[in-house]
């Protein structure tokens, strides 16, 4: 199971040395696409400043140095996201990695990942990503029809550019996953879209329900009804199981998490644990936030140019953010599926839509199939 860079996470190891994961927004909210459902556009629009420009070399070096100081020799995960992070230019990433290699005096193991729309990926990018062992998350919602909401500034579908990026990365041996946003359309056509992704040889998939903007309760075909999400989960999981039985296993991150939890293991992805984990998202100007979904003024923890990661992790605002996710509704305490559902998982997803009935339908239909993986 591979982390694809969609969400950073923080975990304590048994030896008490922290694994530190930091999501970096090198171009803030800047993007060369206009996806119809972009959640970061909504997040940025809620701030006093919509964007913070490009991250400069000084801020990047301070970030890197303080990350290693905080890790104390533990693993460090640097994840780049946007906006579209490749707008920062290949030179930014080359300098970032060179700085990390130069300043990693504590011997931390460093891991890099990049979430991208793929439109700027070329041979030079692929050579670099392969050389530095980047794990890439490529945004693609399926075939041309499935990808209908991923458009550029002219309103044109960017399907061909994303597939071209995938082909190039495959040619160069770059590890990459596919990230798909589950809209109402994708849910209604999941059998076709799932089959397409698998037919292209994409073996690591992640499906994320389309998030409503903060406070939006309007009817919109982008957003899933409870019935649509239930059908999506049941249909996709059955295909996931059939492929596994046939020896053609395709990793689906959400399903992989539930299978691991059914085996008695903890969730790999924070969104499936039912509570928020400590993490850091660093905007282009050095502002730090506790989660990619909450990069708003009220949740700002500080600025990396002025504070350490340790100080921000111990701040009252950081602790309050974590506590907000601990509430368990009474109906969940009595539910037979709470051990896997965890009150609907990610707090931001729960704020977007109540999928309680979706999960009940899914687990009631599909729990017997979990025996294929758990014995």
C-alpha positions as CSV (number, residue, x, y, z in Angstrom):
1,X,0.0,0.0,0.0
2,X,1.5,3.3,-1.0
3,X,0.8,6.8,0.3
4,X,0.1,9.0,-2.8
5,X,0.8,12.4,-1.4
6,X,-3.0,13.5,-1.2
7,X,-2.7,13.8,2.6
8,X,0.3,14.2,4.9
9,X,0.3,12.4,8.2
10,X,2.2,12.2,11.5
11,X,2.9,9.1,13.6
12,X,4.9,8.2,16.7
13,X,7.1,5.2,16.4
14,X,7.7,2.8,19.2
15,X,11.2,4.4,19.9
16,X,9.4,7.8,20.3
17,X,11.3,9.3,17.3
18,X,8.6,11.1,15.2
19,X,8.0,10.4,11.6
20,X,7.5,14.0,10.3
21,X,5.4,14.6,7.2
22,X,5.1,18.1,5.8
23,X,2.9,19.1,2.9
24,X,4.3,22.1,1.0
25,X,2.4,24.5,-1.2
26,X,5.3,26.0,-3.3
27,X,3.0,28.1,-5.5
28,X,0.1,28.5,-3.0
29,X,-3.2,28.3,-4.8
30,X,-1.9,29.1,-8.3
31,X,-3.0,26.6,-10.9
32,X,-3.1,26.3,-14.7
33,X,-6.4,24.4,-14.5
34,X,-10.0,25.3,-13.5
35,X,-11.4,22.0,-12.1
36,X,-15.0,22.4,-11.3
37,X,-14.7,20.9,-7.9
38,X,-11.3,22.3,-6.6
39,X,-11.5,22.3,-2.8
40,X,-8.3,24.4,-2.4
41,X,-9.9,27.2,-4.4
42,X,-12.7,27.2,-1.8
43,X,-10.2,27.1,1.1
44,X,-8.1,29.9,-0.3
45,X,-11.2,32.1,-1.0
46,X,-12.0,32.0,2.7
47,X,-8.7,33.6,3.7
48,X,-7.9,37.3,3.8
49,X,-5.2,36.5,1.2
50,X,-6.3,34.1,-1.6
51,X,-2.7,33.2,-2.5
52,X,0.9,33.7,-1.3
53,X,2.8,33.6,-4.5
54,X,5.9,31.5,-4.9
55,X,8.0,30.0,-2.1
56,X,11.5,31.5,-2.1
57,X,14.7,29.7,-1.5
58,X,15.2,31.2,2.0
59,X,11.8,30.0,3.2
60,X,12.4,26.5,1.7
61,X,15.8,26.2,3.4
62,X,14.4,27.3,6.8
63,X,11.5,24.8,6.4
64,X,14.0,22.0,5.5
65,X,16.3,22.7,8.4
66,X,13.5,22.9,11.0
67,X,12.0,19.7,9.7
68,X,15.2,17.8,10.3
69,X,15.6,19.5,13.7
70,X,12.1,18.4,14.6
71,X,12.6,14.8,13.3
72,X,15.7,14.2,15.3
73,X,16.9,11.6,12.9
74,X,13.5,10.1,12.2
75,X,11.9,9.8,8.8
76,X,10.9,12.9,7.0
77,X,8.2,13.0,4.3
78,X,8.1,16.0,2.0
79,X,4.9,16.2,0.0
80,X,4.3,18.9,-2.7
81,X,0.8,20.0,-3.6
82,X,-1.1,23.0,-4.8
83,X,-2.6,24.6,-6.7
84,X,-0.4,23.0,-9.2
85,X,3.1,22.6,-7.6
86,X,5.0,22.0,-10.9
87,X,4.3,25.7,-11.7
88,X,7.2,26.4,-9.3
89,X,9.5,25.0,-12.0
90,X,11.8,22.0,-12.0
91,X,14.6,24.2,-10.7
92,X,12.8,24.8,-7.4
93,X,12.5,21.1,-6.8
94,X,16.1,20.4,-7.8
95,X,17.3,23.1,-5.3
96,X,14.9,21.8,-2.6
97,X,16.3,18.3,-2.9
98,X,19.9,19.5,-3.0
99,X,19.3,21.6,0.1
100,X,17.8,18.7,1.9
101,X,20.7,16.4,1.0
102,X,23.2,19.1,2.2
103,X,21.5,19.8,5.5
104,X,20.4,16.3,6.5
105,X,23.2,15.9,9.1
106,X,21.1,13.8,11.4
107,X,20.8,11.0,8.9
108,X,17.0,11.1,8.5
109,X,15.5,8.9,5.7
110,X,13.8,11.3,3.4
111,X,10.8,10.5,1.2
112,X,9.4,12.8,-1.5
113,X,6.0,12.9,-3.1
114,X,4.2,15.2,-5.6
115,X,0.5,15.6,-6.4
116,X,0.1,17.0,-9.9
117,X,-2.4,17.4,-12.7
118,X,0.3,16.2,-15.1
119,X,0.0,19.0,-17.7
120,X,3.6,20.1,-17.3
121,X,5.3,16.7,-16.9
122,X,7.9,16.1,-19.6
123,X,11.0,13.9,-20.1
124,X,13.2,16.2,-17.9
125,X,10.7,16.1,-15.1
126,X,10.4,12.3,-15.3
127,X,14.2,11.9,-15.2
128,X,14.4,14.0,-12.1
129,X,11.4,12.3,-10.4
130,X,12.9,8.9,-11.1
131,X,16.4,9.8,-9.9
132,X,15.1,11.2,-6.6
133,X,12.6,8.5,-6.0
134,X,9.5,10.7,-6.0
135,X,6.1,9.0,-5.6
136,X,3.7,10.9,-7.8
137,X,-0.1,11.3,-7.4
138,X,-1.6,12.0,-10.8
139,X,-5.1,13.5,-10.9
140,X,-7.3,11.7,-13.4
141,X,-11.0,10.9,-13.0
142,X,-11.3,8.2,-15.6
143,X,-11.7,8.2,-19.4
144,X,-12.5,11.3,-21.4
145,X,-16.1,11.4,-20.2
146,X,-15.2,10.6,-16.6
147,X,-12.6,13.4,-16.6
148,X,-15.2,16.0,-17.7
149,X,-14.7,18.3,-14.7
150,X,-11.0,18.5,-15.0
151,X,-10.6,21.4,-17.4
152,X,-8.1,24.2,-18.2
153,X,-8.7,27.9,-18.3
154,X,-10.3,27.6,-21.7
155,X,-12.7,24.9,-20.4
156,X,-11.0,22.1,-22.3
157,X,-10.8,18.6,-20.9
158,X,-7.2,17.8,-19.8
159,X,-7.6,14.1,-20.2
160,X,-5.1,13.6,-22.9
161,X,-2.4,15.6,-21.1
162,X,-2.9,13.5,-17.9
163,X,-2.7,10.2,-19.8
164,X,0.4,11.5,-21.7
165,X,2.0,12.2,-18.3
166,X,1.2,8.7,-17.1
167,X,2.7,7.2,-20.2
168,X,5.9,9.2,-19.8
169,X,6.2,8.3,-16.1
170,X,5.7,4.6,-17.0
171,X,8.4,4.9,-19.6
172,X,10.8,6.4,-17.1
173,X,9.9,4.0,-14.3
174,X,8.5,6.7,-12.0
175,X,6.2,5.4,-9.3
176,X,2.8,7.0,-9.5
177,X,-0.7,6.6,-8.3
178,X,-4.0,7.8,-9.8
179,X,-6.2,10.1,-7.7
180,X,-9.8,10.4,-8.8
181,X,-12.5,12.7,-7.3
182,X,-15.8,10.9,-7.0
183,X,-18.5,13.2,-8.4
184,X,-22.1,12.2,-9.0
185,X,-21.2,11.4,-12.6
186,X,-18.3,9.2,-11.7
187,X,-20.3,7.3,-9.1
188,X,-23.1,6.6,-11.6
189,X,-20.5,5.3,-14.1
190,X,-18.0,3.7,-11.8
191,X,-18.0,0.3,-13.4
192,X,-16.9,1.8,-16.8
193,X,-14.4,4.3,-15.2
194,X,-12.9,1.7,-12.9
195,X,-12.5,-0.7,-15.8
196,X,-10.8,2.0,-17.9
197,X,-8.2,2.8,-15.2
198,X,-7.4,-0.8,-14.7
199,X,-7.2,-1.4,-18.5
200,X,-4.5,1.3,-18.7
201,X,-2.4,-0.6,-16.3
202,X,-2.8,1.8,-13.4
203,X,-2.5,-0.4,-10.3
204,X,-2.6,2.1,-7.5
205,X,-5.9,4.1,-7.3
206,X,-7.5,6.5,-4.8
207,X,-11.1,7.7,-4.9
208,X,-12.0,10.8,-2.9
209,X,-15.7,11.9,-2.6
210,X,-16.1,15.4,-4.0
211,X,-16.2,17.9,-1.2
212,X,-18.8,20.7,-1.0
213,X,-17.5,24.2,-0.4
214,X,-17.7,25.2,3.3
215,X,-21.4,25.7,4.2
216,X,-22.7,24.8,0.7
217,X,-25.9,22.7,0.9
218,X,-27.1,23.3,-2.7
219,X,-28.2,20.6,-5.1
220,X,-25.4,20.1,-7.6
221,X,-24.6,17.0,-9.8
222,X,-20.9,17.3,-8.7
223,X,-21.8,16.2,-5.2
224,X,-22.8,12.7,-4.2
225,X,-26.2,11.7,-2.7
226,X,-26.1,9.0,-0.1
227,X,-27.6,6.6,-2.6
228,X,-25.0,7.4,-5.2
229,X,-22.1,6.9,-2.8
230,X,-23.5,3.6,-1.5
231,X,-23.7,2.3,-5.1
232,X,-20.2,3.5,-5.9
233,X,-18.7,1.8,-2.8
234,X,-20.5,-1.5,-3.4
235,X,-19.8,-1.6,-7.2
236,X,-16.1,-0.6,-6.9
237,X,-15.5,-2.9,-4.0
238,X,-16.9,-5.9,-5.9
239,X,-14.6,-5.1,-8.8
240,X,-11.7,-4.8,-6.4
241,X,-12.4,-8.2,-4.9
242,X,-13.0,-9.9,-8.3
243,X,-9.7,-8.6,-9.6
244,X,-7.9,-9.8,-6.4
245,X,-9.4,-13.3,-6.8
246,X,-8.3,-13.4,-10.4
247,X,-4.8,-12.5,-9.5
248,X,-5.1,-9.1,-11.0
249,X,-5.0,-7.1,-7.8
250,X,-5.3,-3.3,-8.0
251,X,-4.7,-1.3,-4.9
252,X,-7.5,1.0,-4.0
253,X,-6.3,3.1,-1.0
254,X,-9.6,3.4,0.8
255,X,-10.5,-0.3,0.4
256,X,-6.9,-1.2,1.4
257,X,-7.4,0.8,4.6
258,X,-10.6,-0.9,5.5
259,X,-9.1,-4.4,4.8
260,X,-6.2,-3.6,7.1
261,X,-8.5,-2.4,9.8
262,X,-10.6,-5.5,9.5
263,X,-7.4,-7.4,10.1
264,X,-6.9,-5.5,13.3
265,X,-4.3,-3.1,12.1
266,X,-4.6,0.7,12.3
267,X,-5.6,2.8,9.3
268,X,-2.7,4.0,7.1
269,X,-4.6,7.2,6.1
270,X,-5.7,9.6,8.7
271,X,-9.1,10.1,7.0
272,X,-10.0,6.5,7.9
273,X,-9.0,6.6,11.6
274,X,-12.0,8.8,12.6
275,X,-9.8,11.4,14.2
276,X,-7.4,14.0,12.9
277,X,-3.6,13.4,13.3
278,X,-0.9,15.9,13.8
279,X,0.5,17.2,10.5
280,X,1.9,20.4,9.0
281,X,0.9,22.2,5.7
282,X,3.3,24.9,4.8
283,X,2.1,27.7,2.4
284,X,4.4,29.5,0.0
285,X,5.1,32.3,2.4
286,X,5.8,30.0,5.3
287,X,2.4,30.0,7.0
288,X,1.7,26.7,8.7
289,X,-1.7,25.0,9.1
290,X,-2.8,21.7,10.7
291,X,-4.5,20.2,7.6
292,X,-4.7,20.7,3.9
293,X,-8.5,21.1,4.2
294,X,-8.2,23.8,6.9
295,X,-5.6,26.2,5.5
296,X,-7.7,29.2,6.6
297,X,-6.8,32.2,8.8
298,X,-8.5,30.8,11.9
299,X,-6.5,27.6,11.8
300,X,-3.0,29.2,11.1
301,X,-0.5,27.8,13.6
302,X,2.3,30.3,12.8
303,X,5.0,30.8,10.3
304,X,8.0,28.6,9.8
305,X,10.3,31.6,9.3
306,X,9.4,32.7,12.9
307,X,8.6,29.5,14.8
308,X,9.7,25.9,15.1
309,X,7.6,22.9,14.2
310,X,7.7,21.7,17.8
311,X,6.4,25.0,19.1
312,X,3.5,25.0,16.6
313,X,2.7,21.3,17.3
314,X,2.4,22.2,21.0
315,X,0.3,25.3,20.4
316,X,-3.2,25.6,21.8
317,X,-4.6,26.1,18.3
318,X,-3.0,22.8,17.2
319,X,-4.3,20.9,20.2
320,X,-7.8,22.4,19.8
321,X,-7.9,21.3,16.2
322,X,-7.1,17.7,17.1
323,X,-9.7,17.7,19.9
324,X,-12.4,18.9,17.5
325,X,-12.3,15.5,15.7
326,X,-12.7,13.3,18.9
327,X,-16.4,13.7,19.3
328,X,-18.4,10.5,18.6
329,X,-22.1,10.8,18.0
330,X,-24.3,8.6,20.1
331,X,-25.7,6.8,17.0
332,X,-22.1,5.8,16.1
333,X,-21.4,4.4,19.6
334,X,-24.3,1.9,19.1
335,X,-23.5,1.1,15.4
336,X,-22.2,-2.4,14.5
337,X,-20.0,-0.9,11.9
338,X,-18.2,1.8,14.0
339,X,-15.0,-0.2,14.2
340,X,-14.5,0.3,10.4
341,X,-16.6,3.4,9.7
342,X,-15.2,5.5,12.6
343,X,-18.1,8.0,12.4
344,X,-17.6,8.5,8.7
345,X,-13.8,9.0,8.8
346,X,-12.4,12.4,7.9
347,X,-13.9,15.3,9.8
348,X,-13.9,17.5,6.6
349,X,-15.8,14.9,4.7
350,X,-18.4,14.6,7.5
351,X,-18.8,18.4,7.4
352,X,-19.4,18.2,3.6
353,X,-22.0,15.4,3.7
354,X,-23.5,12.8,6.0
355,X,-22.8,9.4,4.4
356,X,-24.0,7.3,7.4
357,X,-26.5,5.4,5.3
358,X,-24.0,5.0,2.5
359,X,-21.6,3.2,4.9
360,X,-24.3,1.1,6.4
361,X,-25.4,-0.1,3.0
362,X,-21.8,-0.8,1.9
363,X,-20.7,-2.7,5.0
364,X,-24.0,-4.7,5.2
365,X,-23.5,-5.8,1.6
366,X,-19.8,-6.2,1.4
367,X,-18.5,-7.3,4.9
368,X,-18.8,-11.0,3.9
369,X,-16.4,-10.3,1.0
370,X,-13.7,-9.0,3.5
371,X,-13.1,-12.7,4.3
372,X,-11.3,-13.0,1.0
373,X,-8.5,-10.8,2.5
374,X,-8.8,-11.6,6.2
375,X,-9.4,-15.4,6.1
